[in-house]
Each structure stands twice: as C-alpha cells, then as structure tokens.
Amino acid sequence: MNKWFKSGAPWIWMTGGAVSVSLVAVLGLLLLIGWRGLTFFWPHTIYEWQVSTPAGERYQIIGEIHDREQVPLAQLRGAGMALEGVTAETLTRYLIKTGNREFVPLDFRWLLETDIVSRSEPVNLAVLERANHGNFYGYVEQVLEGDRAVTAASQGELREQLMTRLERVQKLNRQMKSLQRGDIGAINHQLEKLRLKQRGLELEGTATEQAIADIRSQEQQLRADYQVLEQQLFELREQARRDNVVVRDMRGQAVTLSLGEVLDASWPNDMNLMDKTLHWFSAIGKFVTGEPREANTEGGVFPAIFGTVFMVILMAIIVTPLGVVAAIYLHEYAGKNNLTKMIRIAVINLAGVPSIVYGVFGLGFFVYMVGGSLDQLFYPESLPTPTFGSPGVLWSALTLAILTLPVVIVSTEEGLSRIPSSVRQGSLALGATKAETLWRIVIPMASPAIMTGLILAIARAAGEVAPLMLVGVVKLAPNLPMDGNFPYLHVERKFMHLGFHIYDVGFQSPNVEAARPLVYATSFLLVTVIVGLNLTAIGIRNHLREKFRSLDQ
C-alpha cells in the first residue's frame, strides 16, 4: 500500500475523479437549463377544470399547468384550511396559468387537488398569443369581418378562416413596421439633422436669413412627406383592426378581441406529435428573431442577441491590435529590465481586477471624460443632450477590450515563444529586416495563438454583465445600433445584452412566474454561445500544438 501511495497513482485517480464529477455537474447544469428553457416553447395541454370551494361555490378554470408541488397536509391545516376527511400525508398543488389577465385578478393561481371536481381536455380550446396582456384561453365562437360574422360550417372551417385573417393581419403589421422603421424613420432622422444644423449655425453666428429659410423649406417638404406616410400608416392600422374574433372565456362570457393585437392562434389539444414539433420549432424561431414585449416577460430576444454580437465584434476589433502589438513589444523588442517587469506585473494585475472596477473606470474615463470632450469638440449643437458623453456600445466595447487585453497578450506571447529562434535568424540571414521578419514570418506562424487568445477573450466578454450596466447596456433599446441612416453603424447608442436581459427578467420582472421560463431559455442561449466559443478555442489550440510539434522537437 505504501508503495502504491508513493507511486502517485492515488492522486491520479483522485484528479480524474474530480474532473469527472466537475464534468458531470456542468453537463447536468446545462441539461437542467436547457430542459427548463426549451420545454417552455412546447405546446402544453390546455385543461378545463370544474372547481368547488369549501364554501360550496363552483366555478370553471381554463389554463395550462405551469408547475406542481407536493404540500404536507399539516402545513395546509396550519394555514387555516380544514380539509376534513383527508388522510393523505401530502396533497398536490397545481400552479395554473390562466392568462386573460385583463379579465381575471391573477393570470397565475394555485389550485389544490381536493378542490378539483373534474378535469377535461377539450379539443376546441384555443390559445391566442397577443401583443399585450399575454395569452388568451377560450373557445373560438365567431370570426368577424368588420361587423359581419364570417360563415363557417364547422369548427375546422372556422379555424381556417381565423388563420387566414391572422396571416393577413401579420402581413399588414410587417408593412407598418417597415414603414415606421424605413421611410418614417428616415424623415425623422433628417428632421433632427436639420434641427442640429440650425443650432450649429446659431452657435457659430452664421445663421443668416437665407440659411434659416432654406432649412425651413426643407423641413416643410419633409413634414409634407411625413403627413403622406402617416396617412398610409393610419390606413394600414385601420385595415389591421378590421377583423375580430369572439372567444368564450372561462367565465362563460363572449369576449371580442381585435386580430390586430393577436399574433398567433393554436389548438394544442388537437395537435399530434408532428404538429407540436413544428409548433415548437416555430416558437423557438420567434423567440430568437422576435422583439421583447410586456416588460421583457414575453416575446423574443433578437435585440439582445444583436447587441451582444455587435458589441463583442467591436471589442474584438479593438483588442486584437492592442494585444498583439503589446505582446510583440514584450517578447521581441523589450529588454529584461525593471520596466519590462513592471509591465508584466501590470498585465497580471489587470487579469485579476474585478470586472465592475472596469465598469467604473469606463464610466469615468471613456464616457464622461473622452465622450464629454468629443461632444464639446464635435457635437456642441446637440448639447446639453449628449451624443458620445453617455453610455453606449463603443464605450462598452472599449471597457471590455481593456478587461480582456491580458488574455490576448498572454496567448500571443505563448505563440511567439513557440517559434524557434532559428526561423528568425534564417530570415535575417537572407537579408530581411526585423520588421519584415515579424510581418511575414513570425506573426503568420503565431496567428493560431492570436486567434486562440481572441476567441477566449470573446468567450469571456460575451458573459460579462457588471461593467456593461455602467457603460451602455439598457433594459430596452428602442433602436438597434445599426439601421439604414448614415453612418449605418451607430456606436454611440445604448444596446441590449443577453446577460443583462437574464438579470432584468429574473430579478426586475413584474410577473415572476411568466418570466421564469424565459430566464432559463435566455440562459441556455447565452451558455450555448459561450460553450461553442470555448470549444472552438480548444480546437484551435490543439491544432496549433500539432502544427508546431515537430518544431518543438
């Protein structure tokens, strides 16, 4: 036994066991997040309950089971519930999502199994996804075209009529969105430029009557064009509001809903496995490509995905040349003196600084000092409204570039150190200068290491949230950092981020139960991106090692 311990085998087994346990824990966490997030988009069965209260009152509930739990009988009786005749140690309590939040006090409610008289799964129960007020559950009774009821011989024909009109409304909504973000948005942008132009002339003292008259003439033409487009928008909106649907809810009352507010309709109880699978993929697609609604508790996360990717790409463009130049200086030019030691210590210290400190630094230096100076020099006509003197995607990218700079420097230095000195000496012996040797020989050979450091930096930056809360990220950004107005990429704008979106939905949501599945779904999306980037980095690193294995020998 003593010989076995001295051989080091127990420590190898212990290390392997620790790695295995860690791997299982990570995979289990990912599976939990993925399961809780992706099952949210699966079309759940809609139930109709007949409920009886202890006082003898009966009523109906329509909804889907959101969660369930086992509650000890003693706990329920301690809360004041009599539960006479019940002998079980625990009772099942269901959390029911009833929707219809403008007509019922709560769109989530707990239902104890002893209160249930009966439960059924009617095939005609419909789920209407709306732009506001969440889902609506009930029986579709009529489709109205204006004030006229559409004739339908059967429930299937009624569904076809409803879906046909929904497709029409969705097409009109896309036209309205395109009009608002396209021509109307361009006119508003031009009007704002004219206002700033006039303000600039006034500050310069060159606001002549002729210049002001020209600006007024252009404004009048733009406002006339705006009136025409606004009239088109109103007409499209009226066309979208033309059709309605009459739905009987769980109160037994007929409710008329405008199809202009309905995004989709489905009958989950009448779906087979293939229909549910197609609906599941469609729902995931809407989540990835859609925009958030209802204080981020519903809708999609496309602005957050776009903001995250755009910020990370901008950060990569900034950090790559800085990190590579610093690494080349430290490895190829700097001597082994006290200055070099101080620089290396500073790089190590940068890697250990908490990320929130970078956020405070970015807010004070980049936003207030650099951004405020840029506004004073180049955008005085916009003041006191800041242009670059407020948090934005540019300052977020710069802050994260400083945060991830040590990763790129260390990785690049490792790549440079793997290149044999004989390669450099051979290039110099053939007449190349040191700069040419670096540019044509050394840097291309070290490029895999540079890419590895860049990908690791991207993987870390994609998951950072704390510094972004100070230098650019917001709960809801009305405009993306990219649009059709010159200069097309607006790096001064605020943006949405997947990490902050998770924090906001999980901790700032007014409807916790509705937001919880979106927290899991968004977390799984973010984790998937980061894991993919890290796996890519590992693959590149392994390829680098294989490529230079012969040189190392």
HELIX and SHEET records of a PDB file:
HELIX    1   1 ASN A    2  LYS A    6  1                                   5    
HELIX    2   2 ALA A    9  LEU A   38  1                                  30    
HELIX    3   3 THR A   39  PHE A   41  5                                   3    
HELIX    4   4 LEU A   73  GLY A   78  1                                   6    
HELIX    5   5 GLU A  113  ASP A  115  5                                   3    
HELIX    6   6 GLN A  155  LEU A  179  1                                  25    
HELIX    7   7 GLN A  180  ILE A  184  3                                   5    
HELIX    8   8 GLY A  185  GLU A  204  1                                  20    
HELIX    9   9 GLU A  209  ALA A  240  1                                  32    
HELIX   10  10 LEU A  259  GLU A  261  5                                   3    
HELIX   11  11 PRO A  268  ASP A  270  5                                   3    
HELIX   12  12 LEU A  273  THR A  289  1                                  17    
HELIX   13  13 PHE A  302  ILE A  328  1                                  27    
HELIX   14  14 TYR A  329  TYR A  333  3                                   5    
HELIX   15  15 ASN A  338  GLY A  352  1                                  15    
HELIX   16  16 SER A  355  PHE A  361  1                                   7    
HELIX   17  17 GLY A  362  GLY A  371  3                                  10    
HELIX   18  18 GLY A  372  PHE A  378  1                                   7    
HELIX   19  19 PRO A  380  SER A  382  5                                   3    
HELIX   20  20 VAL A  393  SER A  417  1                                  25    
HELIX   21  21 SER A  421  ALA A  429  1                                   9    
HELIX   22  22 LYS A  434  THR A  437  1                                   4    
HELIX   23  23 LEU A  438  VAL A  442  3                                   5    
HELIX   24  24 ILE A  443  GLY A  463  1                                  21    
HELIX   25  25 LEU A  468  VAL A  471  1                                   4    
HELIX   26  26 LEU A  498  PHE A  507  1                                  10    
HELIX   27  27 VAL A  512  LYS A  547  1                                  36    
HELIX   28  28 ARG A  549  ASP A  552  1                                   4    
SHEET    1   A 5 PHE A 108  LEU A 112  0                                        
SHEET    2   A 5 THR A  90  LYS A  97 -1                                        
SHEET    3   A 5 ARG A  58  PRO A  72 -1                                        
SHEET    4   A 5 TYR A  47  SER A  52 -1                                        
SHEET    5   A 5 ILE A 116  SER A 120 -1                                        
SHEET    1   B 4 ARG A 148  ALA A 149  0                                        
SHEET    2   B 4 PHE A 136  GLU A 145 -1                                        
SHEET    3   B 4 LEU A 125  ARG A 130 -1                                        
SHEET    4   B 4 VAL A 262  SER A 266 -1                                        
SHEET    1   C 4 ARG A 148  ALA A 149  0                                        
SHEET    2   C 4 PHE A 136  GLU A 145 -1                                        
SHEET    3   C 4 ASP A 243  ARG A 248 -1                                        
SHEET    4   C 4 ALA A 254  SER A 258 -1                                        
SHEET    1   D 2 PRO A 292  ARG A 293  0                                        
SHEET    2   D 2 GLU A 298  GLY A 299 -1                                        
END                                                                             
